[in-house]
């Protein structure tokens, strides 16, 4: 596996009751040093609260992420804080009383679209999944990517892993191969192309079921069995 071309850090937002205080920790490429207390999430929240209470809106705005600033200009940001001052003060008091709980995640992307997630633990980055697992099924998007990768390589033995247990009882590996290479090949190829086109879209997860919307009331459905996601239907 080649070295990644870049790292992208994803920080979960701190959940506030008020949209006016929607603070998202800044992204960008940072290393383990970002986990030091003096530069950590608690310090960022304190600086933000101090700026808001002092009505130093430009300073508070500067603490917002690039993604937030892209969708909210300074005037909109200031107006939201001014118009809901009572609510802002109440939320700020609650935040001041408690610490921030933040999970930092990084994603190393490789050639071909493969990605290895990492999490920050005990002051260092840890690998969240086995990077040598070529066909992971830990998350719905993992399962879809792995399914497509196996299909591209005609690894029908791997594709068989993505068939729900109740279907495997009446479906052999040879039958699975015949399905993908036989008369239905063109139809299935069209379905696969549609899934690929929407692979970057949000996936709705409800318990042990997941759905990827394909538009026009069509969807790819997945189910979790024994901790692994399998394909219920492409559409």
VOBA-1610 file (N, C-alpha, C; in pm, whole numbers, padded with zeros to 5 digits, always signed):
BEGIN
Unk+00085-00120+00000Unk+00000+00000+00000Unk+00088+00125+00000Unk+00074+00215-00098Unk+00156+00336-00104Unk+00122+00430+00010Unk+00214+00523+00036Unk+00188+00622+00139Unk+00078+00717+00095Unk+00000+00769+00188Unk-00110+00858+00149Unk-00059+00990+00096Unk-00137+01047+00009Unk-00098+01176-00050Unk-00126+01292+00045Unk-00226+01277+00130Unk-00255+01383+00225Unk-00339+01327+00337Unk-00342+01400+00447Unk-00427+01365+00560Unk-00535+01470+00574Unk-00651+01427+00612Unk-00759+01522+00636Unk-00814+01496+00775Unk-00818+01601+00854Unk-00868+01587+00989Unk-01014+01622+00993Unk-01092+01541+01059Unk-01234+01568+01077Unk-01261+01576+01225Unk-01311+01690+01273Unk-01343+01706+01414Unk-01493+01717+01430Unk-01549+01637+01519Unk-01692+01644+01541Unk-01729+01775+01608Unk-01842+01834+01571Unk-01884+01959+01636Unk-01926+01933+01780Unk-01906+02033+01863Unk-01961+02029+01998Unk-02107+02065+01986Unk-02195+01983+02039Unk-02338+02003+02021Unk-02390+02109+02117Unk-02445+02217+02062Unk-02504+02324+02142Unk-02655+02325+02121Unk-02732+02360+02221Unk-02877+02371+02204Unk-02916+02480+02106Unk-02837+02582+02094Unk-02873+02695+02008Unk-02790+02695+01881Unk-02857+02717+01768Unk-02785+02724+01641Unk-02691+02844+01641Unk-02722+02945+01721Unk-02639+03064+01726Unk-02502+03034+01784Unk-02491+02922+01857Unk-02363+02886+01916Unk-02308+02760+01851Unk-02334+02741+01723Unk-02287+02621+01654Unk-02138+02633+01626Unk-02058+02588+01719Unk-01914+02599+01708Unk-01858+02469+01654Unk-01786+02473+01545Unk-01723+02356+01488Unk-01573+02375+01497Unk-01504+02278+01558Unk-01360+02290+01571Unk-01295+02292+01434Unk-01194+02376+01420Unk-01133+02396+01290Unk-01069+02268+01240Unk-01082+02245+01108Unk-01017+02130+01048Unk-00877+02167+01005Unk-00827+02098+00905Unk-00693+02124+00858Unk-00600+02015+00902Unk-00477+02020+00861Unk-00380+01915+00892Unk-00307+01950+01020Unk-00336+01877+01125Unk-00270+01898+01253Unk-00218+01764+01300Unk-00119+01769+01388Unk-00060+01646+01439Unk-00096+01626+01584Unk-00031+01529+01652Unk-00059+01502+01792Unk-00041+01623+01883Unk+00041+01720+01840Unk+00062+01839+01923Unk-00068+01914+01948Unk-00166+01897+01855Unk-00294+01966+01869Unk-00372+01915+01989Unk-00329+01804+02047Unk-00401+01748+02160Unk-00352+01804+02292Unk-00251+01892+02291Unk-00203+01952+02415Unk-00311+02037+02478Unk-00323+02036+02612Unk-00431+02109+02680Unk-00440+02255+02642Unk-00324+02321+02630Unk-00328+02464+02603Unk-00378+02495+02462Unk-00384+02394+02376Unk-00433+02415+02241Unk-00555+02328+02211Unk-00610+02266+02313Unk-00716+02169+02294Unk-00854+02230+02285Unk-00957+02145+02278Unk-01094+02192+02260Unk-01146+02278+02374Unk-01110+02245+02499Unk-01154+02327+02612Unk-01106+02471+02597Unk-00978+02486+02559Unk-00922+02620+02543Unk-00992+02695+02430Unk-01024+02624+02322Unk-01093+02688+02210Unk-01231+02738+02252Unk-01302+02655+02329Unk-01434+02697+02375Unk-01423+02816+02470Unk-01326+02816+02559Unk-01310+02929+02652Unk-01280+03057+02577Unk-01193+03051+02477Unk-01162+03171+02399Unk-01286+03221+02326Unk-01365+03127+02275Unk-01488+03163+02205Unk-01586+03231+02300Unk-01606+03172+02418Unk-01699+03230+02515Unk-01655+03367+02561Unk-01525+03382+02586Unk-01473+03512+02628Unk-01497+03618+02521Unk-01477+03581+02395Unk-01496+03676+02286Unk-01644+03713+02272Unk-01734+03614+02283Unk-01876+03642+02271Unk-01924+03731+02385Unk-01884+03700+02508Unk-01926+03780+02623Unk-01872+03922+02615Unk-01754+03938+02557Unk-01696+04072+02542Unk-01742+04140+02414Unk-01836+04076+02343Unk-01888+04127+02216Unk-01777+04152+02113Unk-01671+04074+02123Unk-01563+04079+02025Unk-01597+03974+01917Unk-01696+04009+01836Unk-01751+03912+01743Unk-01651+03869+01636Unk-01566+03957+01594Unk-01467+03920+01493Unk-01373+03814+01547Unk-01336+03827+01676Unk-01248+03726+01737Unk-01320+03592+01750Unk-01447+03597+01790Unk-01524+03473+01802Unk-01542+03409+01665Unk-01569+03490+01565Unk-01590+03441+01429Unk-01463+03374+01376Unk-01348+03428+01414Unk-01220+03371+01368Unk-01197+03231+01423Unk-01266+03196+01530Unk-01252+03063+01588Unk-01342+02959+01520Unk-01428+03005+01431Unk-01515+02914+01359Unk-01437+02849+01244Unk-01482+02731+01205Unk-01412+02658+01099Unk-01430+02726+00963Unk-01345+02690+00869Unk-01355+02745+00733Unk-01489+02705+00670Unk-01535+02583+00699Unk-01662+02539+00644Unk-01778+02621+00695Unk-01776+02655+00825Unk-01881+02739+00883Unk-01877+02879+00822Unk-01757+02936+00814Unk-01744+03073+00763Unk-01785+03082+00616Unk-01772+02971+00545Unk-01812+02972+00405Unk-01963+02993+00391Unk-02039+02938+00487Unk-02186+02946+00480Unk-02244+03058+00565Unk-02163+03122+00650Unk-02213+03228+00739Unk-02111+03342+00739Unk-02151+03458+00691Unk-02059+03571+00697Unk-02061+03632+00837Unk-01969+03726+00861Unk-01956+03785+00995Unk-02083+03857+01037Unk-02146+03927+00944Unk-02267+04001+00979Unk-02379+03907+01024Unk-02395+03796+00955Unk-02497+03698+00992Unk-02465+03637+01128Unk-02340+03606+01149Unk-02293+03549+01275Unk-02323+03645+01391Unk-02288+03772+01373Unk-02311+03871+01479Unk-02460+03892+01503Unk-02538+03897+01397Unk-02682+03921+01412Unk-02748+03806+01490Unk-02706+03682+01464Unk-02762+03568+01535Unk-02733+03576+01684Unk-02614+03620+01719Unk-02578+03632+01861Unk-02653+03747+01928Unk-02667+03858+01858Unk-02735+03974+01916Unk-02885+03952+01932Unk-02946+03887+01834Unk-03091+03870+01837Unk-03137+03766+01939Unk-03048+03680+01981Unk-03083+03574+02077Unk-02993+03584+02200Unk-02975+03708+02248Unk-02877+03730+02353Unk-02910+03654+02482Unk-03035+03650+02520Unk-03072+03580+02643Unk-03040+03431+02633Unk-03078+03376+02521Unk-03052+03233+02502Unk-02903+03205+02494Unk-02830+03293+02424Unk-02686+03278+02412Unk-02619+03281+02549Unk-02661+03375+02634Unk-02602+03385+02768Unk-02629+03260+02850Unk-02750+03204+02837Unk-02784+03084+02913Unk-02701+02964+02866Unk-02687+02949+02736Unk-02608+02838+02683Unk-02461+02856+02719Unk-02412+02980+02711Unk-02272+03007+02745Unk-02242+02971+02889Unk-02337+02997+02978Unk-02317+02963+03119Unk-02305+02813+03137Unk-02387+02737+03066Unk-02379+02591+03076Unk-02248+02538+03020Unk-02205+02597+02911Unk-02079+02553+02852Unk-01961+02584+02943Unk-01968+02701+03007Unk-01861+02742+03098Unk-01849+02644+03215Unk-01962+02587+03255Unk-01963+02499+03372Unk-01909+02360+03339Unk-01912+02320+03215Unk-01867+02186+03178Unk-01757+02191+03075Unk-01689+02078+03059Unk-01581+02069+02962Unk-01633+02022+02828Unk-01546+02026+02730Unk-01583+01983+02595Unk-01551+01836+02578Unk-01640+01766+02515Unk-01615+01627+02481Unk-01605+01618+02329Unk-01486+01590+02280Unk-01462+01593+02137Unk-01387+01467+02096Unk-01427+01410+01985Unk-01355+01297+01930Unk-01289+01342+01801Unk-01157+01339+01799Unk-01084+01380+01679Unk-01058+01258+01592Unk-01086+01275+01465Unk-01064+01166+01370Unk-00984+01218+01251Unk-00900+01133+01199Unk-00824+01164+01078Unk-00851+01056+00976Unk-00832+01089+00851Unk-00853+00992+00745Unk-00737+01002+00647Unk-00663+00893+00632Unk-00553+00889+00536Unk-00605+00829+00407Unk-00600+00907+00299Unk-00654+00860+00171Unk-00539+00814+00080Unk-00564+00704+00009Unk-00464+00643-00076Unk-00511+00641-00221Unk-00421+00604-00310Unk-00456+00590-00451Unk-00570+00489-00465Unk-00664+00518-00554Unk-00774+00428-00576Unk-00893+00454-00488Unk-00885+00554-00398Unk-00998+00588-00314Unk-01002+00518-00180Unk-00904+00430-00151Unk-00902+00364-00022Unk-00870+00465+00087Unk-00927+00444+00205Unk-00905+00535+00317Unk-00886+00455+00445Unk-00796+00503+00530Unk-00773+00441+00660Unk-00807+00544+00767Unk-00911+00519+00847Unk-00947+00614+00954Unk-00857+00598+01075Unk-00829+00709+01142Unk-00753+00710+01265Unk-00829+00790+01370Unk-00805+00761+01498Unk-00866+00835+01607Unk-00756+00880+01702Unk-00780+00994+01767Unk-00684+01045+01865Unk-00715+00985+02001Unk-00617+00914+02056Unk-00633+00853+02187Unk-00504+00868+02265Unk-00517+00908+02392Unk-00402+00917+02483Unk-00288+00998+02422Unk-00323+01109+02354Unk-00221+01199+02302Unk-00154+01154+02174Unk-00207+01053+02109Unk-00145+01004+01985Unk-00254+00954+01891Unk-00217+00944+01763Unk-00312+00892+01664Unk-00305+00741+01660Unk-00422+00674+01660Unk-00432+00529+01653Unk-00512+00490+01529Unk-00475+00380+01466Unk-00545+00332+01347Unk-00675+00266+01390Unk-00787+00309+01331Unk-00919+00265+01376Unk-00961+00130+01319Unk-00909+00094+01202Unk-00942-00035+01142Unk-00814-00097+01090Unk-00821-00224+01060Unk-00705-00292+01002Unk-00685-00243+00858Unk-00576-00169+00830Unk-00557-00114+00695Unk-00527-00222+00592Unk-00495-00342+00636Unk-00465-00450+00543Unk-00588-00534+00511Unk-00702-00499+00573Unk-00827-00565+00538Unk-00878-00503+00408Unk-00864-00577+00299Unk-00894-00521+00166Unk-01044-00503+00144Unk-01125-00584+00213Unk-01270-00580+00191Unk-01344-00562+00324Unk-01326-00449+00391Unk-01392-00429+00520Unk-01544-00414+00505Unk-01615-00452+00611Unk-01762-00440+00614Unk-01806-00377+00746Unk-01719-00296+00805Unk-01746-00241+00938Unk-01855-00135+00934Unk-01860-00055+00829Unk-01961+00049+00813Unk-02032+00027+00679Unk-02150+00087+00661Unk-02219+00073+00533Unk-02137+00118+00413Unk-02068+00232+00427Unk-01989+00280+00313Unk-01870+00189+00289Unk-01811+00133+00396Unk-01705+00034+00380Unk-01757-00084+00298Unk-01875-00132+00336Unk-01932-00248+00270Unk-01958-00221+00122Unk-02012-00104+00091Unk-02040-00073-00050Unk-01911-00063-00131Unk-01811+00004-00075Unk-01684+00017-00146Unk-01619-00120-00165Unk-01624-00201-00061Unk-01564-00334-00069Unk-01637-00421-00171Unk-01769-00411-00170Unk-01852-00485-00265Unk-01814-00449-00408Unk-01804-00320-00435Unk-01770-00275-00570Unk-01628-00316-00609Unk-01537-00310-00513Unk-01399-00351-00540Unk-01393-00500-00574Unk-01464-00580-00498Unk-01466-00724-00524Unk-01531-00754-00660Unk-01635-00678-00692Unk-01703-00698-00821Unk-01609-00662-00936Unk-01536-00552-00923Unk-01442-00511-01028Unk-01336-00619-01051Unk-01298-00687-00943Unk-01193-00790-00953Unk-01250-00930-00977Unk-01381-00937-00992Unk-01450-01064-01012Unk-01417-01164-00902Unk-01410-01112-00781Unk-01386-01197-00665Unk-01521-01241-00609Unk-01580-01340-00674Unk-01714-01384-00634Unk-01714-01451-00498Unk-01599-01507-00458Unk-01589-01563-00324Unk-01604-01454-00219Unk-01553-01334-00251Unk-01567-01220-00160Unk-01709-01164-00168Unk-01764-01153-00289Unk-01901-01104-00305Unk-01999-01187-00224Unk-01970-01314-00212Unk-02060-01404-00139Unk-02073-01361+00008Unk-01970-01296+00062Unk-01975-01248+00201Unk-02079-01139+00221Unk-02114-01070+00112Unk-02207-00958+00122Unk-02352-01000+00103Unk-02374-01128+00080Unk-02510-01181+00067Unk-02564-01209+00207Unk-02681-01154+00242Unk-02740-01183+00374Unk-02756-01332+00397Unk-02747-01373+00523Unk-02747-01515+00558Unk-02868-01589+00504Unk-02986-01527+00510Unk-03107-01598+00468Unk-03108-01625+00317Unk-03033-01548+00239Unk-03025-01572+00096Unk-02916-01674+00062Unk-02812-01680+00143Unk-02702-01773+00115Unk-02747-01919+00123Unk-02854-01943+00200Unk-02903-02080+00214Unk-02949-02138+00081Unk-02993-02053-00009Unk-03045-02101-00138Unk-02964-02048-00257Unk-02846-01994-00228Unk-02764-01938-00335Unk-02621-01990-00321Unk-02576-02061-00423Unk-02439-02112-00422Unk-02345-02010-00485Unk-02217-02032-00468Unk-02117-01943-00526Unk-02126-01946-00679Unk-02148-02064-00735Unk-02161-02074-00881Unk-02285-01999-00931Unk-02392-02005-00857Unk-02513-01932-00895Unk-02492-01782-00888Unk-02417-01738-00790Unk-02386-01596-00777Unk-02304-01549-00896Unk-02205-01629-00934Unk-02123-01594-01051Unk-02208-01590-01178Unk-02294-01687-01193Unk-02379-01691-01313Unk-02472-01571-01319Unk-02517-01526-01204Unk-02608-01411-01200Unk-02536-01286-01252Unk-02410-01268-01212Unk-02338-01147-01250Unk-02279-01155-01391Unk-02262-01276-01443Unk-02201-01289-01576Unk-02300-01340-01681Unk-02425-01363-01640Unk-02524-01419-01732Unk-02615-01315-01795Unk-02740-01353-01815Unk-02835-01269-01887Unk-02865-01137-01817Unk-02852-01134-01687Unk-02884-01013-01611Unk-02765-00918-01596Unk-02657-00950-01662Unk-02535-00872-01645Unk-02555-00724-01678Unk-02619-00695-01791Unk-02639-00556-01832Unk-02724-00481-01731Unk-02831-00545-01685Unk-02918-00482-01586Unk-02844-00453-01456Unk-02767-00551-01409Unk-02693-00534-01284Unk-02581-00432-01298Unk-02520-00427-01417Unk-02415-00328-01441Unk-02471-00187-01431Unk-02593-00167-01480Unk-02658-00036-01468Unk-02686+00000-01324Unk-02728-00097-01245Unk-02754-00073-01103Unk-02626-00037-01031Unk-02519-00107-01062Unk-02390-00080-01000Unk-02342+00061-01034Unk-02357+00102-01158Unk-02316+00236-01200Unk-02393+00342-01121Unk-02520+00314-01094Unk-02602+00409-01019Unk-02553+00419-00874Unk-02517+00306-00815Unk-02463+00307-00679Unk-02333+00385-00674Unk-02246+00363-00771Unk-02118+00436-00775Unk-02141+00587-00781Unk-02240+00628-00858Unk-02266+00770-00875Unk-02311+00837-00746Unk-02367+00759-00653Unk-02419+00816-00529Unk-02337+00775-00407Unk-02221+00716-00431Unk-02143+00661-00320Unk-02098+00767-00220Unk-02083+00890-00266Unk-02042+00997-00176Unk-02157+01063-00102Unk-02281+01020-00129Unk-02398+01079-00064Unk-02415+01024+00077Unk-02488+01096+00164Unk-02511+01047+00300Unk-02588+00915+00299Unk-02556+00830+00394Unk-02624+00702+00411Unk-02706+00709+00540Unk-02833+00679+00529Unk-02922+00681+00646Unk-02911+00547+00719Unk-02878+00553+00847Unk-02861+00431+00928Unk-02965+00431+01039Unk-03043+00325+01047Unk-03142+00308+01153Unk-03123+00169+01213Unk-03062+00166+01330Unk-03035+00038+01392Unk-02943-00047+01307Unk-02992-00164+01268Unk-02913-00256+01186Unk-02950-00248+01038Unk-03011-00139+00999Unk-03046-00119+00859Unk-02987+00012+00808Unk-02949+00014+00682Unk-02892+00134+00621Unk-02947+00149+00480Unk-02961+00275+00438Unk-03016+00304+00305Unk-02937+00415+00238Unk-02903+00394+00113Unk-02840+00495+00030Unk-02940+00534-00078Unk-02986+00659-00074Unk-03085+00704-00170Unk-03022+00720-00308Unk-03092+00667-00409Unk-03047+00678-00547Unk-03135+00773-00628Unk-03230+00837-00560Unk-03321+00926-00629Unk-03441+00853-00686Unk-03548+00928-00711Unk-03671+00874-00769Unk-03721+00754-00690Unk-03714+00763-00558Unk-03763+00662-00465Unk-03690+00529-00476Unk-03572+00530-00535Unk-03489+00410-00539Unk-03381+00420-00432Unk-03340+00306-00380Unk-03238+00308-00276Unk-03166+00175-00269Unk-03040+00184-00227Unk-02963+00063-00196Unk-02982+00035-00048Unk-03015-00089-00015Unk-03042-00127+00124Unk-02935-00222+00175Unk-02892-00198+00298Unk-02794-00284+00363Unk-02848-00328+00498Unk-02797-00440+00547Unk-02837-00491+00678Unk-02711-00536+00752Unk-02711-00515+00883Unk-02596-00556+00964Unk-02626-00691+01029Unk-02535-00786+01005Unk-02545-00919+01063Unk-02414-00954+01129Unk-02420-00990+01258Unk-02300-01028+01332Unk-02192-00921+01322Unk-02235-00794+01324Unk-02141-00682+01323Unk-02090-00643+01186Unk-02133-00711+01080Unk-02087-00681+00945Unk-02205-00638+00858Unk-02179-00542+00767Unk-02285-00492+00679Unk-02288-00573+00550Unk-02410-00614+00511Unk-02429-00691+00389Unk-02533-00621+00301Unk-02534-00656+00173Unk-02618-00589+00075Unk-02753-00660+00065Unk-02858-00590+00103Unk-02994-00645+00089Unk-03043-00631-00056Unk-03022-00514-00113Unk-03066-00489-00250Unk-02988-00369-00305Unk-02947-00378-00431Unk-02877-00265-00492Unk-02971-00150-00518Unk-03098-00183-00550Unk-03199-00077-00567Unk-03338-00137-00572
//
